[in-house]
């Protein structure tokens, strides 16, 4: 008994040296005795900040553990999370002997103690988490307040790199009323310890994963004074596999199919009907998958730009197909190609798309058959006259017309006309050939642009994906 009294006396002297007022005296090591002492010494003072003087600053240690990521609302620019919030502070002047009172800590109702007005600055909705009415009170005067909090916080979301985006949302813990001279916020565990504990207890495996947590103490300076707070930066990474499988891969398949449709000859295959079917299918695909795309009025995602440009290229390829088809079947009715267009397309663009310009032929085809026929007929007439002179017959002044020979002449002229018409139909005129060559060059040019666009898009998406995953390492 003497040893117990000596230890209690030493403990009281130690407390007085550190500014404590007095220690609790328990009549017996039972809960009733301890709560009677608390009822006399502590609970009546729950309206006062637990410091010795008004000029003393109360240190509040804050710590969190991220338990679940419930959702990210791009349209409302909000983040919904579930955390464990831990606040610790000391009640100056409170202490008791563990042996005398029978325990080193006790759970007491929260409404029996003074509780700091610490809140989250980014809060946007009411807290719908379950209420915990008790806190732990230690024999050193330390208060341990651990409670679950469902946080709906504002977050400025950057969705330009969707679905490979990384979001950085902040949770700022600080007193709502008390200045920094009254309450000072102190960081508890390190950021690495908070991250490790959060990953260990994380219970959601949804669209978002926890990439990192950073902690920064701040002091907000205003006219009335300064406020102390602690900011936790929650860095989230979106899991893109859902969007890659449902959006990117089908879109790439349709684009590739439209790309290879350029290999169809427009003169013999109805390429335009095939491309219109592709555009219709791509439009229906975008309408069905519209719910998967983020909705926000601030930034347009890179994927939306990809889809828009892909649709624009499909429409451009359809218009180009209509133009080429028109050239193939109606070029004979066009006027001569303008000189500037002929130089631009056939001389420069043709080389750019690896189609060497067609050399012009200086040869002139002359048909000598009618002349040969006339000479043959003249020779036959001369021969007959010579034979008549040799035989001694008297020649006639006007030889009788040869009906068979006239018919042969007419038949020869008709066959020549038919031949020229067939050559003109199959080979085309010079103007028609130039228009058809322009159509071929434009078709090859759009084919090359399609290949470049698909290549750049693929390289960009892969680069963003690699950069996104490199941050984790």
C-alpha positions in Angstrom: 0.0 0.0 0.0 2.9 2.3 0.8 4.4 1.6 -2.6 1.2 2.5 -4.4 0.9 5.8 -2.5 4.6 6.6 -3.3 4.0 5.9 -7.1 0.9 8.1 -7.1 2.7 10.9 -5.4 5.5 10.7 -8.0 3.0 10.7 -10.8 1.2 13.8 -9.4 4.5 15.7 -9.1 5.4 14.8 -12.6 2.0 16.0 -13.9 2.3 19.3 -12.1 5.8 19.9 -13.6 4.2 19.5 -17.1 1.4 21.8 -16.4 -1.3 19.4 -15.4 -3.7 20.5 -12.8 -4.3 17.3 -10.9 -4.7 13.6 -11.4 -8.0 11.6 -10.9 -8.4 9.8 -7.7 -10.2 6.5 -7.9 -11.5 4.9 -4.7 -11.2 1.4 -6.3 -10.0 -0.1 -9.6 -13.5 -0.4 -10.9 -15.3 1.3 -13.9 -17.8 2.9 -11.4 -15.0 4.6 -9.5 -13.3 5.9 -12.6 -16.5 7.2 -14.1 -17.4 8.9 -10.9 -14.0 10.7 -11.0 -14.5 11.7 -14.6 -18.0 12.9 -13.8 -16.6 15.2 -11.1 -13.5 16.5 -12.8 -13.9 16.3 -16.6 -17.5 16.0 -17.9 -18.7 19.3 -16.5 -15.9 21.1 -18.5 -17.0 19.7 -21.9 -17.9 23.2 -23.1 -14.3 24.5 -22.7 -11.3 23.9 -24.9 -9.1 21.6 -22.9 -6.1 23.9 -22.3 -4.7 25.6 -19.2 -4.9 29.1 -20.6 -6.7 30.8 -23.5 -3.3 31.6 -25.1 -2.3 27.9 -25.3 -2.6 26.1 -28.7 -4.3 22.7 -28.8 -2.6 20.3 -31.2 -4.9 18.0 -33.2 -3.4 15.0 -34.9 -5.3 13.9 -38.0 -5.0 10.7 -39.8 -7.1 8.9 -42.4 -7.4 5.5 -44.1 -9.1 5.2 -47.5 -11.4 2.2 -47.3 -13.4 2.5 -50.6 -13.7 4.6 -53.8 -17.5 4.7 -54.3 -17.6 6.7 -57.5 -16.5 9.6 -59.6 -19.0 11.9 -61.2 -17.5 13.8 -64.2 -20.5 15.9 -64.8 -20.9 17.1 -61.2 -17.1 17.2 -60.7 -17.3 15.2 -57.5 -15.6 12.2 -55.8 -17.3 9.9 -53.4 -15.1 8.0 -51.0 -15.4 6.1 -47.7 -12.7 6.8 -45.1 -11.7 6.2 -41.5 -11.0 9.6 -39.9 -8.8 9.5 -36.8 -8.4 12.6 -34.6 -6.2 12.7 -31.5 -5.7 15.5 -28.9 -4.7 15.9 -25.3 -6.9 17.1 -22.4 -4.5 19.2 -20.3 -4.8 18.4 -16.6 -6.3 14.9 -17.1 -4.5 11.8 -15.9 -5.0 8.8 -13.6 -3.0 5.9 -12.3 -3.5 2.7 -14.2 -3.2 0.5 -11.1 -5.4 2.7 -9.0 -8.2 3.0 -11.4 -7.8 -0.5 -13.0 -7.3 0.4 -16.7 -5.2 2.6 -19.0 -8.1 3.5 -21.3 -11.8 3.8 -21.3 -14.5 4.5 -23.9 -16.7 7.4 -23.1 -19.6 9.0 -25.0 -18.5 11.7 -27.4 -21.0 14.2 -26.2 -19.4 14.1 -22.7 -16.2 15.6 -24.1 -15.1 18.7 -25.9 -14.7 17.7 -29.6 -12.9 19.9 -32.1 -14.9 21.3 -35.1 -12.7 19.7 -37.7 -14.4 19.3 -41.1 -13.4 18.7 -44.7 -13.3 21.8 -46.8 -14.3 20.0 -50.0 -17.5 18.5 -48.6 -20.5 18.8 -51.0 -23.1 16.6 -49.4 -24.3 15.5 -46.0 -22.5 12.7 -44.2 -24.5 9.5 -44.5 -22.1 7.3 -42.7 -23.0 5.4 -39.5 -22.6 7.3 -36.3 -20.1 6.1 -33.7 -21.1 7.6 -30.2 -17.9 6.7 -28.3 -14.2 7.7 -28.2 -11.3 6.3 -26.3 -9.9 8.2 -23.4 -6.4 7.2 -22.1 -4.9 7.7 -18.6 -2.5 10.3 -20.0 -5.3 12.6 -21.1 -5.1 11.5 -24.7 -8.4 11.3 -26.7 -8.6 8.9 -29.6 -11.6 9.7 -31.9 -12.0 7.2 -34.8 -15.1 7.3 -37.0 -16.1 6.3 -40.5 -17.0 9.1 -42.9 -18.7 9.0 -46.3 -17.2 11.9 -48.1 -18.8 13.5 -51.2 -16.1 16.0 -52.1 -15.6 18.4 -55.0 -12.7 17.5 -57.3 -11.5 19.2 -60.5 -11.5 16.3 -62.9 -9.2 16.3 -66.0 -10.7 13.9 -68.5 -8.6 14.9 -71.6 -6.7 11.6 -71.6 -9.9 9.5 -70.9 -9.8 6.4 -70.4 -6.2 6.6 -69.4 -6.7 9.6 -67.0 -5.3 10.1 -63.5 -7.2 12.3 -61.1 -5.8 14.2 -58.2 -8.4 15.0 -55.6 -7.8 16.7 -52.3 -9.3 16.3 -48.8 -8.5 19.2 -46.5 -9.0 18.7 -42.8 -9.1 21.8 -40.6 -11.2 23.6 -37.9 -14.2 25.5 -39.2 -14.0 28.3 -36.6 -10.9 28.1 -34.5 -7.8 30.0 -35.7 -4.3 28.6 -35.8 -3.5 30.2 -32.5 -6.3 28.1 -30.9 -6.0 24.8 -32.8 -3.1 23.5 -34.9 -3.5 20.6 -37.2 -0.6 18.1 -37.1 0.0 15.2 -39.5 -0.2 11.7 -38.0 1.4 8.9 -40.0 3.5 9.5 -43.1 2.0 9.4 -46.6 3.7 6.1 -47.3 2.1 4.5 -44.2 -1.3 5.9 -45.1 -1.0 4.6 -48.6 0.1 1.1 -47.5 -2.7 0.9 -44.9 -5.3 2.1 -47.4 -4.3 -0.5 -50.0 -4.4 -3.2 -47.4 -8.0 -2.5 -46.3 -9.3 -1.3 -49.6 -12.7 -3.1 -50.2 -13.7 -1.8 -53.7 -12.3 -3.1 -56.9 -14.3 -1.0 -59.4 -13.4 1.4 -62.1 -10.8 3.4 -60.1 -7.7 2.2 -58.3 -5.7 4.1 -55.7 -2.4 5.2 -57.2 -0.8 7.3 -54.5 -1.5 9.5 -51.4 0.3 12.7 -50.5 0.0 14.8 -47.4 0.8 18.5 -47.0 0.3 20.8 -44.0 -1.0 24.2 -44.8 -1.8 27.6 -43.2 -4.6 29.7 -44.7 -4.0 33.4 -44.2 -7.0 35.7 -44.2 -7.8 39.1 -42.8 -9.2 37.9 -39.5 -6.3 35.6 -38.9 -4.8 32.3 -40.0 -6.2 28.8 -40.1 -4.2 25.5 -39.8 -5.2 22.5 -41.9 -3.8 19.3 -43.4 -4.5 18.3 -47.0 -4.5 14.7 -48.2 -4.1 14.3 -52.0 -5.9 11.2 -53.2 -4.4 10.2 -56.6 -6.7 7.8 -58.5 -6.1 5.9 -61.8 -8.9 4.7 -64.0 -8.8 1.1 -65.1 -9.1 1.5 -68.9 -9.7 -2.2 -69.9 -13.5 -1.8 -70.1 -13.3 1.2 -72.5 -10.5 -0.3 -74.6 -12.6 -3.5 -75.2 -15.9 -1.8 -75.7 -14.9 1.4 -77.4 -11.4 1.5 -78.9 -11.1 -2.0 -80.3 -14.5 -2.0 -82.2 -13.8 1.5 -83.5 -10.4 0.4 -84.8 -12.0 -2.6 -86.5 -14.6 -0.4 -88.3 -11.9 2.1 -89.3 -9.7 -0.7 -90.6 -12.6 -2.1 -92.6 -13.2 1.3 -94.1 -9.4 1.6 -94.8 -9.3 -1.7 -96.8 -12.4 -0.7 -98.7 -10.1 1.6 -100.7 -8.8 -1.6 -102.4 -12.2 -2.1 -104.0 -12.2 -0.9 -107.6 -14.8 1.8 -107.9 -15.5 1.1 -111.6 -16.7 -2.5 -111.0 -17.9 -2.6 -107.4 -20.4 -0.4 -105.6 -18.0 1.0 -103.1 -20.3 3.8 -102.0 -23.0 1.4 -100.7 -20.4 -0.4 -98.7 -19.1 2.8 -97.1 -22.6 4.0 -96.3 -23.3 0.8 -94.5 -20.1 1.3 -92.5 -21.0 4.9 -91.6 -24.5 3.7 -90.5 -22.9 1.0 -88.3 -20.4 3.4 -86.8 -23.1 5.9 -85.9 -25.2 3.2 -84.2 -22.1 2.1 -82.4 -21.5 5.6 -81.0 -25.1 6.0 -80.0 -25.1 2.7 -78.1 -21.7 3.4 -76.3 -22.6 7.1 -75.6 -23.3 6.2 -71.9 -19.7 5.0 -71.4 -18.3 8.4 -72.4 -17.7 11.0 -69.7 -20.0 14.1 -69.8 -18.5 17.5 -68.9 -18.6 20.9 -70.4 -15.0 21.9 -69.6 -12.7 19.6 -71.6 -13.3 17.3 -74.6 -11.7 13.9 -74.1 -9.1 12.8 -76.6 -11.2 9.7 -77.3 -14.2 11.8 -78.4 -11.9 13.7 -80.8 -10.7 10.3 -82.1 -14.3 9.2 -82.8 -15.3 12.5 -84.4 -12.3 12.6 -86.7 -12.9 8.9 -87.6 -16.5 9.6 -88.5 -15.4 12.7 -90.5 -12.8 10.6 -92.4 -15.5 8.0 -93.2 -17.8 10.7 -94.5 -14.9 12.2 -96.5 -14.1 8.8 -98.0 -17.7 8.4 -99.0 -17.8 11.8 -100.7 -14.5 10.9 -102.4 -16.0 7.6 -103.6 -19.0 9.5 -105.0 -16.7 11.9 -106.8 -14.5 9.1 -108.2 -17.6 7.1 -109.3 -18.9 10.2 -111.1 -15.6 10.6 -112.8 -15.5 7.0 -113.9 -18.9 7.1 -115.6 -19.4 10.8 -116.6 -15.9 12.1 -117.3 -16.5 12.2 -121.0 -19.1 14.9 -120.5 -16.7 17.2 -118.5 -14.8 20.2 -119.9 -11.1 20.3 -120.0 -9.2 20.0 -116.7 -8.0 23.5 -115.5 -4.3 23.9 -115.9 -3.7 24.7 -112.2 -5.6 21.6 -111.1 -3.8 19.4 -113.6 -0.4 20.7 -112.4 -1.3 20.4 -108.7 -2.8 16.9 -108.8 -1.1 15.2 -111.7 2.4 16.7 -111.2 2.8 17.2 -107.4 0.2 15.1 -105.6 0.8 12.2 -107.9 4.4 12.1 -106.9 3.5 12.5 -103.2 1.2 9.4 -103.3 3.8 7.4 -105.3 1.9 7.6 -108.6 4.3 8.8 -111.3 2.7 11.2 -113.8 1.7 9.6 -117.1 3.8 10.7 -120.0 2.0 12.3 -123.0 2.4 10.5 -126.3 3.4 12.5 -129.4 2.5 9.8 -131.9 -0.2 10.5 -134.5 -2.1 7.6 -135.9 -3.1 8.0 -139.6 -5.3 5.5 -141.4 -4.1 4.9 -144.9 -6.6 2.2 -145.8 -9.1 4.3 -147.7 -6.2 5.7 -149.8 -4.9 2.3 -150.5 -8.3 1.2 -151.6 -8.6 4.1 -154.0 -5.1 3.4 -155.5 -6.1 -0.3 -155.9 -9.2 0.7 -157.8 -7.3 3.1 -159.9 -4.7 0.5 -160.7 -7.5 -1.9 -161.6 -9.0 0.7 -164.0 -5.6 1.3 -165.6 -5.0 -2.3 -166.0 -8.3 -2.9 -167.7 -7.6 0.0 -170.1 -4.2 -1.3 -170.9 -5.6 -4.7 -171.6 -8.2 -3.1 -174.0 -5.5 -1.2 -175.9 -3.4 -4.3 -176.2 -6.3 -6.4 -177.5 -7.2 -3.7 -180.1 -10.7 -3.1 -178.8 -12.0 0.4 -179.0 -12.2 1.9 -175.5 -15.3 3.5 -174.2 -15.5 7.1 -173.3 -17.0 6.4 -169.8 -16.5 2.9 -168.3 -19.6 1.4 -166.7 -19.8 1.8 -162.9 -18.8 -1.1 -160.9 -21.6 -1.7 -158.3 -19.7 -4.2 -156.3 -16.7 -1.9 -155.9 -19.0 1.0 -154.7 -20.5 -1.3 -152.1 -17.1 -2.3 -150.9 -16.1 1.3 -150.5 -19.2 2.1 -148.4 -18.6 -1.0 -146.3 -15.0 0.0 -145.7 -16.1 3.5 -144.6 -18.7 2.1 -142.2 -16.2 -0.3 -140.6 -13.7 2.5 -140.1 -16.4 4.6 -138.4 -17.4 1.7 -136.1 -13.7 1.1 -135.2 -13.2 4.8 -134.4 -16.3 4.8 -132.2 -15.1 1.7 -130.3 -11.7 3.2 -129.8 -13.2 6.4 -128.5 -15.5 4.4 -126.1 -12.9 2.1 -124.6 -9.8 4.4 -124.5 -11.6 7.7 -123.8 -10.6 11.1 -124.8 -7.6 13.0 -123.4 -9.9 15.1 -121.1 -11.7 12.0 -119.7 -8.3 10.3 -119.1 -7.1 13.3 -117.1 -10.2 13.4 -114.9 -9.9 9.7 -114.2 -6.3 10.1 -113.3 -7.2 13.0 -110.9 -9.8 10.6 -109.3 -7.1 7.9 -108.8 -4.7 10.4 -107.2 -7.3 11.7 -104.8 -8.3 8.2 -103.9 -4.7 7.3 -103.2 -4.2 10.5 -101.2 -7.1 9.8 -98.9 -5.9 6.2 -98.5 -2.5 7.5 -97.3 -4.1 10.0 -94.9 -6.2 7.2 -93.5 -3.1 5.1 -92.9 -1.3 8.1 -91.2 -4.2 8.9 -89.0 -4.7 5.3 -87.8 -0.9 5.0 -87.1 -0.7 8.3 -85.2 -3.9 7.4 -83.2 -2.5 4.0 -82.3 0.9 5.4 -81.3 -0.7 8.2 -79.2 -3.0 5.7 -77.4 -0.2 3.3 -76.6 2.1 6.2 -75.5 -0.6 7.5 -73.1 -1.2 4.0 -71.8 2.6 3.4 -71.2 3.0 6.8 -69.6 0.0 6.1 -67.4 1.4 2.9 -66.1 4.9 4.2 -65.7 3.7 6.6 -62.9 2.9 3.5 -60.8 6.5 2.4 -61.0 
